[in-house]
Amino acid sequence: MKWYDVCNKVSLLLHALFSAVGYFLIEAISRHSFSEAWTYMTDRPLVFAYNTAFIFTTTLIVYLFRRRCFLRVLLAIFWLLLGVINGVILANRVTPFTGPDLHLLTDGMALLEKYLPAWGVTVALVVLGFLALVLLALLIKGPRYKGKLKYRYNIPLILAGVAAFGGITQLALEKRVLSNYFGNIAFAYEDYGYPYCLATTIFNTGISCPRDYSEEEISRIEKTEDSLPETKTEDLPNIIFVQLESFFDPTLVNYLDISEDPIPTFRSLMEEYTSGYFKVPSVGAGTANTEFESITGMSMHYFGPGEYPYKSILKETTCESAPYILSGLGYSTHAIHNNEANFYGRRSIFPNLGFDTFTSAEYMPEENDKNELGWTKDRVLTDEIIKCLDSTEDQPDYVYTISVQGHGAYPDEPVLEDPEITVSGAPTEAKNNQWEYYVNEIREMDDFVKELVEALEDYPEDVVLVLYGDHLPTMDLKVEDLENKYLFQTEYVIWDNFGLEKKDVNLASYQIAAEVMDRVGIHEGTIFRYHQARRNTRNYQVDLETLQYDLLYGEQYSYGGESPYKRTKMRLGLYDVTLDSLELISSADYTYRITGTNFTPSSQVKLNGDWYDTVYVNPTTLLISGTELDDFDRLSVVQRSNSSTRKALSKSYDRSCYMLYSENKWKLPADDE
């Protein structure tokens, strides 16, 4: 009897064994550690068994074919590649590979180039080529099942296995072995396993249709808002939101000993102005979801587990938001982020939220003012916020600002030469180092808050400034580590320069915009009016879910059947780049000085359509060298993305270099020459 005949007789047992071994390897790759995978397997055996059953069930299809060896190897490679993809992605970012990331797989080279160095791309292509040859050899020469294929038995048994797995899934959810709500998607993958979480983020998305959803139900909900006063339309203040990355009060961590208060300005503002705890939808990551809630007034609780609307529904449609509502009242709406424009897809998503302008790091002259981890410091945001306010005359502004300085992952080795604040008390020295780095970063963020408030105190227009942290830092915090005993919570403050009454109340991030609008007399927008009229009333959450479904996935009865919100023609940056002159300053290596306006370190020259090495000097000067320019060469300056794709963000500002050469100076022609 041949070996594969023996294997066929115990194939189900071997199938289960290989599923378990394969799943262990997937977790080891994802966690970058065999020991952590072993700990996960022994600490959470039911979850490990469930995910093994998942892989086992998805590979039962091999029993419908004769080339079972080929199919088993093919499916094994498929699952292992998913594990490798997740492992590579987690080596480059804090969030794992999810359903919305599947679009990356449609462009394999883009995926490789984004997350691997050049040598890594070469190794990956060689390995993929080798695997393709192995599969081809198995397809041609591999063993085949020689017995009779009993479809009338095999198909019902496979279907029964799928149905049984569905029942096991439901039971696991009921018994809380699994969860269908992910507060932190990275932690969820660690707790509930890669296969389950990946499948959940693929298939469980959006908002399910509520049982009582109808036009009559929407009308009933909206009638509960009739008691709201009319909107104030005159003397509207500027409204500024500043979402501070991973910002919270570390003195709430009960095991830390911190040498001095790291957030004295924020704490002082909380004592003098409206403030309270701020409920957020995630822990340790998920900036974009806190952002989504605070811009739209919608709760993430009703979306799929681990879902990012920025990566799903907002790629397809517009969404009622504070920018849209305030635009209708005459506001100019701006977004600011001191990180790359493509982060979380904001460049393409913000027009669907109604923003007029978006100033990302590529449009900031001080974008290279970075901390030890390479994140642009928040102090550069003060000037950008003031620029937005100054960019309009006789018009109020809504400015939504996303900070980045406090972003992890925090170093477990000392990187600060002389830290202003020292930290001790953490369980390990590595964790002490992480906390010390984090605390000193938020001290600088607190200094930014002080500088911003001082700049706005004397601003000649009324201003409301909303400050809050988007989530707790990535520090593996547990409920028992915090004095306030809650992980999904930071703090907020609403500052103003015209004397709003202090009113302390705890809010969720999806309630903050409605609260601010209410304080200044604005009562517009389906969701915002709802929060103002119904917060803390009976069936508040049930009716909120129904409204959200109607606006994003339903028949839009609230709008009479069609959304009034159209995608905006958002511009990147507040002002155009201009090219004024070109001067040859060294004929030895053909170095040219380009003068103009609004250059940044991300400004790069294109010469005859090709990228050209460019040296940024200051906002009015760039240098290029190495090529003698001839008549009719086409030279342009483009804001280039800081993402790995390095694509152009802006239109190019072209000029032809054909004007008279005189005393080593070339005048660039005007647009009409």
GUKELUM-855332 format. One record per residue (C-alpha): residue number from 1; residue in three letters; x, y, z. Coordinates in steps of 0.5 Angstrom, whole numbers. Layout:
! residues N
nr	rest	x	y	z
NUM	ALA	X	Y	Z
...
END
This chain:
! residues 673
nr	rest	x	y	z
1	MET	0	0	0
2	LYS	3	7	-2
3	TRP	4	12	3
4	TYR	-2	17	0
5	ASP	-7	11	0
6	VAL	-5	11	8
7	CYS	-6	18	8
8	ASN	-13	18	4
9	LYS	-16	13	10
10	VAL	-14	18	15
11	SER	-15	24	11
12	LEU	-20	28	16
13	LEU	-15	27	22
14	LEU	-9	30	18
15	HIS	-13	35	15
16	ALA	-15	38	22
17	LEU	-8	37	24
18	PHE	-5	41	18
19	SER	-10	46	19
20	ALA	-8	47	27
21	VAL	0	47	25
22	GLY	-2	52	19
23	TYR	-6	57	23
24	PHE	0	56	29
25	LEU	5	59	23
26	ILE	0	64	21
27	GLU	0	67	28
28	ALA	7	66	29
29	ILE	8	70	23
30	SER	3	76	25
31	ARG	6	76	32
32	HIS	13	76	29
33	SER	14	71	35
34	PHE	14	63	36
35	SER	13	64	43
36	GLU	8	69	43
37	ALA	4	65	38
38	TRP	5	59	43
39	THR	3	63	49
40	TYR	-4	65	45
41	MET	-5	58	43
42	THR	-4	56	51
43	ASP	-8	62	54
44	ARG	-14	62	49
45	PRO	-15	55	47
46	LEU	-22	56	45
47	VAL	-20	61	40
48	PHE	-15	58	37
49	ALA	-19	52	36
50	TYR	-24	56	33
51	ASN	-20	59	28
52	THR	-17	52	26
53	ALA	-24	50	25
54	PHE	-25	56	20
55	ILE	-19	54	16
56	PHE	-21	47	16
57	THR	-28	48	14
58	THR	-25	53	8
59	THR	-21	47	6
60	LEU	-26	42	6
61	ILE	-27	44	-2
62	VAL	-21	39	-3
63	TYR	-26	33	-3
64	LEU	-29	35	-9
65	PHE	-23	34	-13
66	ARG	-18	29	-15
67	ARG	-12	33	-15
68	ARG	-13	34	-7
69	CYS	-5	34	-6
70	PHE	-5	40	-11
71	LEU	-11	44	-8
72	ARG	-8	43	-1
73	VAL	-2	46	-2
74	LEU	-5	52	-6
75	LEU	-10	53	0
76	ALA	-4	52	5
77	ILE	0	58	1
78	PHE	-6	62	0
79	TRP	-7	62	8
80	LEU	0	63	9
81	LEU	1	69	4
82	LEU	-5	72	8
83	GLY	-1	71	15
84	VAL	6	74	11
85	ILE	2	80	9
86	ASN	-1	81	16
87	GLY	6	80	19
88	VAL	9	85	14
89	ILE	4	90	15
90	LEU	5	90	22
91	ALA	12	91	22
92	ASN	10	98	18
93	ARG	4	100	22
94	VAL	0	99	28
95	THR	-6	96	25
96	PRO	-7	89	22
97	PHE	-9	87	15
98	THR	-16	88	14
99	GLY	-22	87	9
100	PRO	-21	95	7
101	ASP	-14	93	5
102	LEU	-16	88	0
103	HIS	-16	93	-5
104	LEU	-8	93	-4
105	LEU	-8	86	-7
106	THR	-10	88	-14
107	ASP	-4	91	-15
108	GLY	1	86	-12
109	MET	7	91	-14
110	ALA	5	97	-10
111	LEU	4	93	-4
112	LEU	11	90	-5
113	GLU	14	97	-6
114	LYS	10	100	0
115	TYR	12	95	5
116	LEU	18	92	3
117	PRO	25	95	2
118	ALA	28	94	-5
119	TRP	32	88	-3
120	GLY	25	85	0
121	VAL	21	86	-6
122	THR	27	82	-10
123	VAL	26	76	-5
124	ALA	19	76	-5
125	LEU	19	76	-12
126	VAL	23	70	-12
127	VAL	19	66	-7
128	LEU	13	67	-11
129	GLY	16	65	-17
130	PHE	19	59	-13
131	LEU	12	57	-11
132	ALA	9	58	-17
133	LEU	13	53	-20
134	VAL	12	48	-14
135	LEU	4	49	-16
136	LEU	5	48	-23
137	ALA	9	41	-22
138	LEU	4	39	-17
139	LEU	-1	40	-22
140	ILE	2	36	-28
141	LYS	6	31	-24
142	GLY	3	31	-17
143	PRO	-1	25	-14
144	ARG	-9	24	-16
145	TYR	-14	21	-12
146	LYS	-16	14	-15
147	GLY	-22	13	-11
148	LYS	-29	14	-13
149	LEU	-32	21	-12
150	LYS	-38	20	-8
151	TYR	-41	27	-9
152	ARG	-48	25	-7
153	TYR	-44	24	0
154	ASN	-39	29	0
155	ILE	-43	35	-2
156	PRO	-48	34	4
157	LEU	-42	33	8
158	ILE	-39	39	7
159	LEU	-45	43	7
160	ALA	-46	40	14
161	GLY	-39	42	16
162	VAL	-40	49	14
163	ALA	-47	49	17
164	ALA	-44	46	24
165	PHE	-38	52	23
166	GLY	-44	57	23
167	GLY	-47	54	29
168	ILE	-40	54	33
169	THR	-39	61	31
170	GLN	-46	64	34
171	LEU	-45	60	40
172	ALA	-38	63	41
173	LEU	-41	70	40
174	GLU	-46	68	45
175	LYS	-41	65	50
176	ARG	-36	71	49
177	VAL	-31	67	47
178	LEU	-31	72	41
179	SER	-33	79	40
180	ASN	-37	82	34
181	TYR	-35	89	37
182	PHE	-27	91	36
183	GLY	-25	97	40
184	ASN	-18	97	38
185	ILE	-17	93	32
186	ALA	-10	91	33
187	PHE	-12	88	40
188	ALA	-18	84	37
189	TYR	-13	81	32
190	GLU	-9	79	38
191	ASP	-15	76	42
192	TYR	-19	73	37
193	GLY	-14	71	32
194	TYR	-13	73	25
195	PRO	-17	69	20
196	TYR	-24	71	24
197	CYS	-22	78	25
198	LEU	-20	78	17
199	ALA	-27	75	15
200	THR	-31	79	20
201	THR	-28	86	17
202	ILE	-29	83	10
203	PHE	-36	81	11
204	ASN	-39	85	17
205	THR	-39	92	15
206	GLY	-44	98	15
207	ILE	-50	99	19
208	SER	-56	93	19
209	CYS	-63	95	17
210	PRO	-67	97	23
211	ARG	-73	92	24
212	ASP	-78	98	24
213	TYR	-74	102	19
214	SER	-79	106	15
215	GLU	-81	113	12
216	GLU	-86	114	18
217	GLU	-81	112	23
218	ILE	-76	117	21
219	SER	-81	122	21
220	ARG	-83	120	28
221	ILE	-76	121	30
222	GLU	-75	128	27
223	LYS	-81	131	30
224	THR	-78	130	37
225	GLU	-73	136	35
226	ASP	-79	141	34
227	SER	-77	144	41
228	LEU	-71	147	38
229	PRO	-70	154	37
230	GLU	-68	158	31
231	THR	-61	158	29
232	LYS	-57	164	30
233	THR	-55	167	23
234	GLU	-51	173	25
235	ASP	-44	174	29
236	LEU	-43	167	28
237	PRO	-36	165	31
238	ASN	-30	161	28
239	ILE	-30	154	30
240	ILE	-23	150	31
241	PHE	-23	143	33
242	VAL	-16	140	35
243	GLN	-16	133	35
244	LEU	-9	131	39
245	GLU	-6	125	37
246	SER	-6	120	43
247	PHE	-7	125	48
248	PHE	-9	124	55
249	ASP	-8	125	63
250	PRO	-2	120	64
251	THR	-3	122	72
252	LEU	-9	117	71
253	VAL	-5	111	71
254	ASN	-4	109	78
255	TYR	2	105	77
256	LEU	6	111	74
257	ASP	11	116	78
258	ILE	12	122	74
259	SER	17	128	76
260	GLU	12	134	74
261	ASP	5	135	71
262	PRO	6	134	64
263	ILE	0	138	61
264	PRO	-1	144	66
265	THR	-4	148	60
266	PHE	-9	143	59
267	ARG	-11	142	66
268	SER	-11	149	67
269	LEU	-16	150	61
270	MET	-21	145	64
271	GLU	-21	148	70
272	GLU	-23	155	67
273	TYR	-27	153	61
274	THR	-33	147	59
275	SER	-29	141	60
276	GLY	-30	133	62
277	TYR	-29	126	60
278	PHE	-29	125	52
279	LYS	-32	118	50
280	VAL	-28	115	44
281	PRO	-29	109	40
282	SER	-23	106	40
283	VAL	-16	105	44
284	GLY	-9	105	42
285	ALA	-11	106	35
286	GLY	-17	108	31
287	THR	-15	116	30
288	ALA	-20	116	24
289	ASN	-26	113	27
290	THR	-26	119	33
291	GLU	-25	124	27
292	PHE	-31	121	24
293	GLU	-35	121	30
294	SER	-33	128	31
295	ILE	-34	131	24
296	THR	-41	127	23
297	GLY	-44	126	29
298	MET	-45	119	28
299	SER	-43	113	33
300	MET	-38	108	30
301	HIS	-42	103	35
302	TYR	-47	101	29
303	PHE	-42	100	24
304	GLY	-38	93	23
305	PRO	-33	91	28
306	GLY	-26	94	27
307	GLU	-29	98	21
308	TYR	-26	105	18
309	PRO	-32	109	14
310	TYR	-26	112	11
311	LYS	-24	106	8
312	SER	-31	103	6
313	ILE	-38	108	5
314	LEU	-34	114	5
315	LYS	-30	112	-1
316	GLU	-37	111	-5
317	THR	-41	117	-2
318	THR	-42	124	1
319	CYS	-44	124	9
320	GLU	-48	130	12
321	SER	-42	133	17
322	ALA	-40	139	20
323	PRO	-37	142	14
324	TYR	-43	141	10
325	ILE	-48	144	15
326	LEU	-43	150	17
327	SER	-42	151	9
328	GLY	-49	153	9
329	LEU	-49	158	14
330	GLY	-43	162	10
331	TYR	-37	158	14
332	SER	-31	157	10
333	THR	-29	150	12
334	HIS	-21	147	13
335	ALA	-18	141	15
336	ILE	-11	141	17
337	HIS	-6	135	19
338	ASN	1	135	20
339	ASN	2	128	16
340	GLU	2	126	9
341	ALA	-5	128	5
342	ASN	-6	120	4
343	PHE	-6	118	11
344	TYR	-13	114	12
345	GLY	-14	116	5
346	ARG	-16	123	7
347	ARG	-14	127	1
348	SER	-20	123	-3
349	ILE	-25	122	3
350	PHE	-25	130	6
351	PRO	-29	132	-1
352	ASN	-34	127	1
353	LEU	-35	131	8
354	GLY	-35	138	5
355	PHE	-28	141	6
356	ASP	-26	147	2
357	THR	-19	146	3
358	PHE	-14	141	6
359	THR	-7	143	9
360	SER	-3	137	10
361	ALA	4	136	12
362	GLU	7	137	4
363	TYR	4	144	4
364	MET	7	146	11
365	PRO	14	150	10
366	GLU	16	147	17
367	GLU	14	140	16
368	ASN	21	137	17
369	ASP	21	140	24
370	LYS	20	132	27
371	ASN	21	129	33
372	GLU	25	123	34
373	LEU	20	118	31
374	GLY	20	122	25
375	TRP	13	125	26
376	THR	12	133	25
377	LYS	11	136	31
378	ASP	5	140	33
379	ARG	8	147	34
380	VAL	7	147	26
381	LEU	0	147	27
382	THR	-1	154	30
383	ASP	1	158	24
384	GLU	-3	154	19
385	ILE	-9	155	24
386	ILE	-8	162	24
387	LYS	-7	162	16
388	CYS	-14	159	15
389	LEU	-17	164	19
390	ASP	-14	170	16
391	SER	-15	167	9
392	THR	-22	169	9
393	GLU	-25	176	10
394	ASP	-32	177	13
395	GLN	-33	170	13
396	PRO	-33	165	19
397	ASP	-28	159	19
398	TYR	-29	152	21
399	VAL	-22	149	22
400	TYR	-21	141	23
401	THR	-14	140	26
402	ILE	-11	133	26
403	SER	-5	133	31
404	VAL	0	127	30
405	GLN	6	128	34
406	GLY	4	124	40
407	HIS	3	118	35
408	GLY	7	111	37
409	ALA	10	106	37
410	TYR	14	109	43
411	PRO	21	107	44
412	ASP	23	102	49
413	GLU	30	104	49
414	PRO	32	111	52
415	VAL	32	116	46
416	LEU	32	123	49
417	GLU	38	126	52
418	ASP	36	130	57
419	PRO	28	129	58
420	GLU	25	135	62
421	ILE	20	130	65
422	THR	22	123	68
423	VAL	18	117	69
424	SER	18	111	74
425	GLY	14	106	76
426	ALA	12	102	70
427	PRO	13	94	70
428	THR	19	94	66
429	GLU	25	98	64
430	ALA	22	98	57
431	LYS	16	100	59
432	ASN	18	106	63
433	ASN	22	108	57
434	GLN	16	108	53
435	TRP	12	112	58
436	GLU	18	117	59
437	TYR	18	118	52
438	TYR	11	119	51
439	VAL	10	124	57
440	ASN	15	128	54
441	GLU	12	128	47
442	ILE	5	131	50
443	ARG	9	136	54
444	GLU	11	139	48
445	MET	4	138	45
446	ASP	1	142	51
447	ASP	6	147	50
448	PHE	3	148	43
449	VAL	-4	148	46
450	LYS	-1	154	50
451	GLU	2	157	44
452	LEU	-5	157	40
453	VAL	-9	159	46
454	GLU	-5	165	47
455	ALA	-5	167	39
456	LEU	-13	166	39
457	GLU	-14	170	45
458	ASP	-12	177	42
459	TYR	-15	175	35
460	PRO	-20	180	33
461	GLU	-26	175	31
462	ASP	-30	171	36
463	VAL	-27	164	36
464	VAL	-29	157	40
465	LEU	-23	152	40
466	VAL	-25	145	42
467	LEU	-19	141	44
468	TYR	-19	133	46
469	GLY	-15	127	45
470	ASP	-17	122	40
471	HIS	-15	115	44
472	LEU	-11	113	49
473	PRO	-4	111	47
474	THR	-1	104	45
475	MET	1	102	52
476	ASP	-3	96	53
477	LEU	-7	99	59
478	LYS	-12	95	63
479	VAL	-18	98	66
480	GLU	-15	97	73
481	ASP	-9	101	71
482	LEU	-13	107	71
483	GLU	-16	111	76
484	ASN	-22	113	72
485	LYS	-23	105	70
486	TYR	-25	106	63
487	LEU	-21	105	57
488	PHE	-25	108	52
489	GLN	-24	115	55
490	THR	-20	121	54
491	GLU	-21	129	56
492	TYR	-24	135	52
493	VAL	-24	142	53
494	ILE	-28	148	50
495	TRP	-24	154	50
496	ASP	-27	161	47
497	ASN	-25	168	47
498	PHE	-32	172	48
499	GLY	-34	169	55
500	LEU	-39	163	54
501	GLU	-41	160	60
502	LYS	-37	154	63
503	LYS	-41	148	63
504	ASP	-38	141	65
505	VAL	-41	135	62
506	ASN	-38	128	60
507	LEU	-39	127	52
508	ALA	-38	122	47
509	SER	-34	124	41
510	TYR	-40	124	36
511	GLN	-44	129	41
512	ILE	-38	134	41
513	ALA	-40	138	35
514	ALA	-47	138	36
515	GLU	-46	141	43
516	VAL	-41	146	40
517	MET	-46	148	35
518	ASP	-52	149	41
519	ARG	-47	153	45
520	VAL	-47	158	39
521	GLY	-54	158	37
522	ILE	-53	153	31
523	HIS	-59	148	30
524	GLU	-58	145	24
525	GLY	-57	138	21
526	THR	-61	132	21
527	ILE	-56	128	26
528	PHE	-53	135	30
529	ARG	-61	137	31
530	TYR	-62	130	34
531	HIS	-57	130	39
532	GLN	-59	137	41
533	ALA	-66	135	42
534	ARG	-65	128	44
535	ARG	-59	126	48
536	ASN	-60	122	55
537	THR	-67	121	53
538	ARG	-71	114	52
539	ASN	-69	110	46
540	TYR	-64	115	44
541	GLN	-59	110	42
542	VAL	-64	106	38
543	ASP	-67	112	34
544	LEU	-59	114	33
545	GLU	-58	108	29
546	THR	-64	109	25
547	LEU	-62	116	23
548	GLN	-55	113	21
549	TYR	-58	108	17
550	ASP	-63	112	13
551	LEU	-57	117	12
552	LEU	-52	113	9
553	TYR	-55	106	7
554	GLY	-62	107	7
555	GLU	-67	111	3
556	GLN	-65	118	5
557	TYR	-72	119	8
558	SER	-69	125	12
559	TYR	-67	128	5
560	GLY	-74	127	2
561	GLY	-70	121	-2
562	GLU	-64	124	-5
563	SER	-58	127	-1
564	PRO	-57	135	-2
565	TYR	-49	134	-1
566	LYS	-45	134	-7
567	ARG	-37	132	-7
568	THR	-33	139	-6
569	LYS	-28	141	-11
570	MET	-23	141	-5
571	ARG	-16	144	-6
572	LEU	-10	142	-3
573	GLY	-6	148	1
574	LEU	-9	155	2
575	TYR	-5	158	-3
576	ASP	-2	156	-10
577	VAL	5	155	-11
578	THR	8	161	-16
579	LEU	15	161	-20
580	ASP	18	168	-21
581	SER	25	167	-24
582	LEU	30	162	-25
583	GLU	38	164	-25
584	LEU	44	160	-26
585	ILE	48	161	-20
586	SER	54	156	-22
587	SER	56	154	-29
588	ALA	61	149	-27
589	ASP	55	144	-25
590	TYR	49	148	-28
591	THR	46	149	-21
592	TYR	40	154	-22
593	ARG	36	158	-17
594	ILE	29	158	-17
595	THR	25	163	-14
596	GLY	17	163	-13
597	THR	12	163	-7
598	ASN	9	158	-2
599	PHE	15	152	-3
600	THR	16	147	2
601	PRO	20	141	3
602	SER	15	137	-1
603	SER	16	142	-7
604	GLN	20	138	-13
605	VAL	22	140	-20
606	LYS	19	136	-26
607	LEU	24	137	-32
608	ASN	20	136	-38
609	GLY	16	131	-35
610	ASP	21	127	-31
611	TRP	22	128	-23
612	TYR	29	132	-22
613	ASP	33	132	-15
614	THR	31	138	-12
615	VAL	34	142	-6
616	TYR	29	146	-1
617	VAL	32	152	1
618	ASN	26	156	4
619	PRO	19	158	2
620	THR	21	162	-4
621	THR	27	158	-6
622	LEU	29	152	-9
623	LEU	36	149	-12
624	ILE	37	144	-18
625	SER	43	142	-21
626	GLY	47	137	-26
627	THR	43	139	-33
628	GLU	44	145	-37
629	LEU	37	148	-39
630	ASP	36	149	-46
631	ASP	31	153	-50
632	PHE	24	150	-49
633	ASP	25	146	-44
634	ARG	19	145	-39
635	LEU	20	146	-32
636	SER	15	145	-27
637	VAL	14	145	-19
638	VAL	10	140	-16
639	GLN	8	138	-9
640	ARG	10	131	-8
641	SER	6	126	-3
642	ASN	10	124	3
643	SER	7	117	2
644	SER	11	111	-1
645	THR	8	112	-7
646	ARG	11	119	-8
647	LYS	5	121	-13
648	ALA	4	128	-15
649	LEU	-1	132	-10
650	SER	-2	138	-14
651	LYS	-3	140	-21
652	SER	4	142	-24
653	TYR	6	150	-25
654	ASP	9	150	-31
655	ARG	14	155	-35
656	SER	18	154	-41
657	CYS	25	156	-41
658	TYR	25	160	-47
659	MET	26	167	-45
660	LEU	32	171	-46
661	TYR	39	169	-43
662	SER	42	175	-40
663	GLU	47	176	-34
664	ASN	46	168	-32
665	LYS	39	170	-31
666	TRP	33	167	-34
667	LYS	26	170	-34
668	LEU	20	165	-34
669	PRO	15	168	-38
670	ALA	8	169	-35
671	ASP	2	165	-37
672	ASP	0	169	-43
673	GLU	7	169	-46
END
